[in-house]
Amino acid sequence: MLHIDDVSYRYQSRDTWTLKHIDLKMEQGEMVLLAGRSGCGKSTLIKIISGLVSEDGQGTLKGRILLDGQDITFWPPEKIGLLAGTVYQSPDDQLFAMTVEDEAGFALENQGLEPETIRKEVAETLWRVGLSGYEKFSIHQLSGGQRQRLALASILITKPRLLILDEPVSQMNPQGVQSFMELLLDLNRDENISILMIEHRVNELARYFNRLAVMKDGEILYDGAMDEAWPFLTDKPDLGLREPQSVKLGRLLHLSHLTSDKNETAEMICKECEIDRFCEQQKKAEQTGANPLVRAESIRFRYPGVEEDTLRGLDFILQEGQITAMMGFNGAGKSTLLNLLGGLTEPSGGTLLLDGIPVRKALGKVGYLLQEADLMLLADTVTEELAWKNRGMTPEKIAVMLEQLNLTSYAQDFPLALSKGQRLRVVLGAMLAKEPRLLLLDEPTTGQDESSLSEIKKLLLDFKNNGGSVFICTHDTELASQIADRVMLLEQGKIVADGPADEILCDRKLLLQSGLTVPAVLDIAERLGIPPCISEKEVSHYVHAAVVGRN
């Protein structure tokens, strides 16, 4: 169906090849997950398949792309789009009509079809993606997940044979991811559509795919069965894949077989390991003596023209030297609260103070990393971005920051030409360089591979250990379990839970109520009959490594 035949590509501005002799074949109806660390060439490969990159002065392309037996290497994008449709990471990059029905039907209008035929196809396609009844809605009224479904509908309406998706679930909450992936599985089963997806979050998506391809430095290093990939990935952290918790636990305990199946992992632990169910439960050391940095009392917020408050009487304190993770469904009010803390708008009621003064008068002490970090990039090079309006950034400090961000080789690159994960790290570096007291982050794991995520976690923990306060909005329960001291759950503008991370993240009912997934190790711990655990390390406290495991 799809044959990428010995494809290499070099951008005009680069001395090295971004893609090197790529060979990949997909059969009709097959689903393949393509992973690899930021900058390895995944997005370039997708652009080549979609016809957005060709030998037109922008670079040098070698090899062939065959689709349904036809050589499409130098076809224009609009012709390729009739056979292969692409859904990008940010739906806003490909949505431009005013209403849902206009967006969904745009491609058919371009083909000159009759209005009645278009209306029928639009209604059927919107029903297929779960947007039936939204025809007259403005696209700006949709949530991020709904806009991604609309982007998918605008592609599906042309009935492509191949669907290409570039990190399509990166901005969805876990239950939204599950719903979207079930939609793709239905399309694959019912209409035999081939699906090629790029995504770092192998940990969340492994169960939906039978085949995994892994790239590094422009080459495919692994292409095979999903569950056979885990032994290959052992001792290869530089590949940047986020592995399932069950795989990481199996590796930690030296189990005889690595699998993404949590039930199978639990069974192997019972057979191969010694379990101490009476071991004293570990408790995280409680923070004492921390100074309050932010005080919020009875915070309300209502958008103009709306009859109900988005935030409804929030009370909380953010302390110095603490990382707080705010979690919950899309639309719960998390981004609105971040905007208040970042001084972008003011509360409709209540008091919000930082160091005893209103937040909007203390903005020099706040760093705010927006979810769309691209909006914050202003300079022509990464180096200039890190030093933007910051006289304290000497060349020596910039060099250290570039190393910490793993961006040294991109120092003179145009920031917006980098991958999404790299762009986010540039903005984060520029924020940290100004040494704020309070750091706000809206979904910072978006587009980050495992290696990049480890670098971000280290930066945040260093900031916290130096007395800074971090307030992070995330759907990533694994990230929260690794770095957060405290978790706040928001639902319909109200705080429904606020407490130590290890307590909140062990509460299955609360997690599901807030649109989050239950950590795999929590289920495994329950199967083993040990106290609740949210990390592999906690499980290993009660389980001794395999007696007859792997070498």
N, C-alpha and C positions, 0 to 999 in steps of 0.2 A: 504494500500500500504506500508506505513512505520508505525511500531509500536514500540515505545521506551517504554519498559515495566519495570517499577520500577528499573531504572538504577542508581547505585551509583558508584563513583570512587574515590579512594584515591591514590595520588602519593606516591611512596616509601619514598621520602624525607619529606613528610608532615605528621603532626599528625592529621590534620582535613580532612574531606572529601571534595573534590572539587565539586563533584556532589552528590546530595542527593535525592534519590527516584524520579527520573525524569520519568514522564509519558507524552507521546506525540504521537498522532495518526494523520496521514495524509492520505487522500484518493487520488486515482489516479487522476492526473490533478489539484490538489490543489496547491495553492501558499501561503506560510507562511513566514512572516517576523519575525525573532527571534532577540530580542534586549535586552540590559542590559548593565550595566556599565563595564568598563574594569576589567578583573579578576573575573567575576561572573561565569565563567565556560563554556561560549559559544563555544570557540575554542576546549576545551577538549571534549565537546559533539560531535562536528563535527569529531574530530579525532577518537572517538570511533565508530561512524557510518561508517567511512571510513576504519576501521580496522587498524589504525595507533597506537592505544593504546589498549592493551589487557592484560590479566593476564599472562605476560611473564617475571615477575621479576621487571618490571618498576612500578608496582602498583597493587592495588586490585580492581577488577571489579565485581560488583554484578548486577543481573538483566539480561534482554534479549533485543536484537535488532532483530526485525522481518522485513524482506523485502520481499514483494510478498508472504507472508505466510511462508517464510523459515527463520529459526533461523541462522543469520549470525554473531552472537556475537563473535565467535572465528575464523571466516573465515579469510584467508590471504587477504591483500589489493588488490592484483591483481585479485582475484576472485570476491570480492565485487565490484571492478571497472567495471565489466561487467553489473552490475545492477544499480549502483549509482556512478556518476562521480562528482568529487570535483574540483572547481576552487578556488584558494587561493587569498588572499589579494594582494600579489605581484606576478604578472605573471612571473617575472624572476626566482622565486623559482621553477617553474615547466617547464620552457622552456630550452632545452639544445641542440637541433639540430641546424645546421648551416643555413638552409633555411626554409621558411614558409611551403613549400610542404612537406619537410622531417619531420617537427614537426607535422603537421596535420596527416600525414600518419603513424607515428611511431607505434601506437597501432595495426594497421592492419598488418603492417610488422611483428610484434611480433606474430600475430596469423597465419602467414604463408600464407596469401592470395596472389593471383596472382597479379603481377605488374599492369596489365591492370585494374583489379578490384579496386586496391588501387588508381590508378590515377583518375578513375571515381568518387570514393567516396570522394577523396580529393577535386576535382574540385567542386562537389556539395556542400560539407560542407563549403568550403571557400566562395562560393557564398552566402550561407545561412547566414554567419556572416559578410558579407560585405567586404571580402578580396579577391574577385575574381580579378585576374590580378596581385596579389602579390606573386604568386607561387615561383618565382625564387629569391625573395628578401631575403637578410640576415635578421634574426630576429632583429639584431641590428639597422637596418634601419627603424624599425617601431616605431611609437609613443607609449606612455604608454597605451593609449586607444586601439590602434591596437594590441599591445601585449596581452592585456587582451582578446580581441576577438579571437586571435590565441589560447590562452590557452583554451578558451571555445570550439573552433573548435576541438582541440585535444581530448576533452572529448566527444563532440557530435558525433564524427565519429564512436564511438562504440555503439551508439544508446541506451544510458542508460534510465531507466524508471524514475529515480530520479536524479535531478541536485541539488548539494549542492554548495553554493557560500559563501565564507568568505570575506565580505567587498570588493566585486569585483569592486566597482565604487569609491573607496576612493581616487584614484589618477587622476580621470577624471574631466574635466571642466563640468559645469552644462549641457551644450548642449550635451556633450559626454555621460553624465549620462542618459539623456532623450533618446538618440539614442540606448544605450545599453539596457535600460529597455524595450523599444519598441521591440527590438529584442527578449528579453526573453518572452514578452507577445505573440509575434507571435509563438514562439516555443511551448509555453504552449497551445495556441489555436489550432495550426495546427497539433501538434504531441502529444498532451495530456501528456506532460512531467510534472511531479510534481517538484516543485521548493521550496527549503528551503534556505532562504538567511539570513545571519547574517549581521547586519548593525546598526551602531549608528544613522545614519542620517535618522531617522524616519520622520523628517521634510520634506525631499525631496522625500521620497519613499512611504509615506502613500497612495498616490493616486493610486499606482500600486497594492496594496495588499488589500484583504478583511479581512485577518486574521492576528492578531498580537499575538505573545507569548513573555512574558517579564520574564527575569531571574534575580534573586538576590541571591548571596551567594550560588550558586549551586542548587537553587530550582526554579521551574516555579511558579510565583506568579499570572500571568494573562495569559489566553489563550482564545481568543474570537474575536469577530468582531472588526475591526479597529476603527470605530467611537464610539463604546461603551467603548473603552479603556480610553478615555480622562477623564471622571469623576473619574475612578479608579485611574488615575495617579495624580489627584489633591492632593497637599500637600505631594507628594512623590518625591522630587528632588533627593533623594539618589538612585533612580533607574537609573539615568544617561541618560534618553532618551532626544533626541533633538526633541522637539515637533514642529509642524508647527506653523508659526506665527499667523495664523488665530485662532488656538486653544489658544495660549497664550493671544491673544487680547480678545477673548471671555471670558477667565477667569478673565482678568484685568477689563473688563467692566461688569462682573457678568451677562453674557447673559444666557438665559434659557436653551440653548443647546450648547454644545461644538462640533465643527466640523472642519475637515481639509479643507472643501469646502469654499473657500474665497467668492464666490458669495452668498452662504447661510449665511455666517457670516455678509456680508454687508446688506443683507435683514433684518436680526434680529436686527442689529444696528438701521436701519431706523425705525423699529416697536417699539423697546424697549428702545431706548436711546434718549436723547436730543442732537441735533447736533448744534453747534454754528459755522456756516460757515463764520461769520464776525469777529471771534476772531482774534486778532493780531497774525500774524505768528511768531513762535519762531525761533530765530536765534542762532546758536552756537557762543559762544564768540570766537572772532578771537585772535589768538596768536600774541603777540607783543614782540619785543625785543629779540626774539630767535636768538642765534648765529649759523651761518652756520658751520656745521661739515664736510660735504663732498661736494666738488664741482666737477661736471662732465661737461666737455666742448667738444663738437663734438666727442663723443665717438663712435668709430667704432670697429667692431670685425669680423674677417673672419677665419673660421676653415681651416686648411691646406687641400689643394686639392679641395677646394670648390670655385666656380667661383663668388659667390655673398656674400656680407656681411650679417652676421646674425644680427648685430646691426648696424644701419645706422644713425650716427650723433646725438647721444643723448645729450641733455643739461638739467641738473637739479641740484638742491641743496637739501641736506638733513640737517635738522636743529636739534640742540640739543633739548631735551624735546619734541620730536614729533614722532608720529607713522605714517609711510607712508605705504599704502597697494598698491602693484603692482599687477595688474590683467590683464587677457587676455587669449586668446586661448592657448591650448597646442601648443608648437612650435613657439610662438611669440618672443622668445628670453629672457624670464624672468630668467630662470636658468642660461643662459649665463651671463646675467648682474650680477646676484648674485655671480657667480664665479669670475668676475672681481672685485667686491667690497670685496670679501673674499680673494683676493690675490692669488687665485689658478691659474690664468693666467693673462696676460697683454693685454691691448687694442692694436688693430692693428693700431689705430690712435686716436688722441685726448689726453686730459689731465684728470686724475682722482686723486684728492688730498683729503687727510684726515688730517685735522688740518694743511693744507698748505704743506704737504709732500706727495710723491707718496704712494698710498695705500699699495703697496708691501713692503714699508719700515716702515709701521705702523701697522703690523699685531698683535702686542701685544694689540692693542686697539680695535680689531675686534673679535667678536664671531660669528661663522657661523654654524647654525644648518641645516645640509643637509636633503634633503627629505628622503634619506635612512639613518636614524639616526643609524641603526645597525652598519654601517661602522665605527662609532665613539666610540663604546663601547670597552674598552680595559682591564678593571679590572675584578677581580673574584667576587666581591661583589658590591652592590649598594653603600655602604659606601665608599669603596675604589675608586669607579668611581667618586664620588663627590669631593674627595680629591686629585684626580690624578694630580700630579705635581703642587700642590697648597698648599704651606706651611702655608698659612694664614687660611686654613680651620681647625679650632679647633673642637674637639668633640662636643662642645656646638653649634657651627655654623652648623655643619653637622646635628645635631638633629633638629634644627630650619628649615633647608632646607628640610629635610625629611618630616617634618610636613606640610610645604607649598606645597610640591609636592604630598601629600597624599600617601607616600611610606614608612611610619615608620615601618609597619609590614613586609616590604620586605628588610629591611636594610642589611641583611646578605645573600640575595638571589643572585644567579648568574644573572647578568643583561639580558643576552640573553635568559634566561628562562622565562622572564616576557612577558606580552602581548605587542603588538606593541605600544599601547598608553602609557603604563607604561615605555617602553624602551625610547620612545621619551622624556618623562618627566625627566628621569634620565640624558639624554644628555643635555637638557635645563638647568637643575639644575647645572650641572658641568660648563656650559658656564657662567651662572649668577654668580657663585661663584668666577669667575676670574675678575669680575667687568669690563667688556669691555665698551668702549665709544659708539661703534656701534654694534648693534645686528641684524644679518641677519637670517631670518627664511624662509625655503622653505616648504610650505604646512604644517604648524605645527598642523592643525586640523585633519590630517590623523589618523584614528584609535582612536580618542578621543571621549569619551562620554560627556554628558552635564556637569556632575560634574567635570571631568578632564579639560574640556574646560574652565569652570569658574575659576579654579585654575590657568590655563595658562594665562588667560586674566588678572587676578589680578597681577600675576608676571610681565607681560609686562607693565601694567599701573604703577606699583610701580617703575619699571626701568625707564620709561619715566618721571615720576614725580620727580625722582632724577637726571634728566638732561640727561639721555641716549637717544640715537636715535635708533628707531626700523624701519627696512625695511623688510617688510613681503610680501612674494609671496603667494597669495591665490586665490582660486576660490570662497571662501565663502563670499557672499555678506552680510549675516547676521553678521558674525564676523567683517567684515570691517565696517559695520554701527555702531557697538558697541564700537570699540576701535580706529579706524583710524581717525586721524585728516585730512589726505590728501589721495587722491587716484590717482594713476597714471595708465593709461590704455596703454598697449603695443600691437601693431599690426604689424606683419611682420617686427619686428626690429625697429619700430618707435614709439615714444610717440604720441598717437592720442588725449590724454586728460590728464590734470594734474591740479588738483584743490581741493578745500575743499570737504571732503567726502560726506557731505550732499547734495552738488550740483551735483557731478558726479553720485552718486548712485540713484539720482532721475531722471536721464536722460535715459528714456527707450530705445531710439534709440542707444545711446552709449553702454549701457549694452548688448543689443542683438548683436550689431556689434562686441563686444569683447568676445562673447561666454558665457556670464553670464546670469543668470536668473533674472527676474524682481522680487523684493521682493513682497510677497503677500500683505503686508500692503500698498504698493504703488498702487496696483490695487484696494484695498479696499478704500483707500483715494479718488481715482478718482471716484469710484462708489458713494461715499458719498458727493462728491462735495466740499471737503475741500482741502487745499493746500497739495502738495506732502509730503508724510511721508515715512520714511524708518524703523521706529521702532514702536512697540506697544505704547511706552510711548508718542511718538509724536502724534499718533492718539488720545490718551486720552486727549490731550490738547484741542482738538476741540469737543470731545464727552464726555458727562456726563454719568456715570455708569447707567446701566439698572434700570428702575423704577420697572419693574415687572420681575426681573431676578431671578437667583438662590439665595438661602440662603447662 
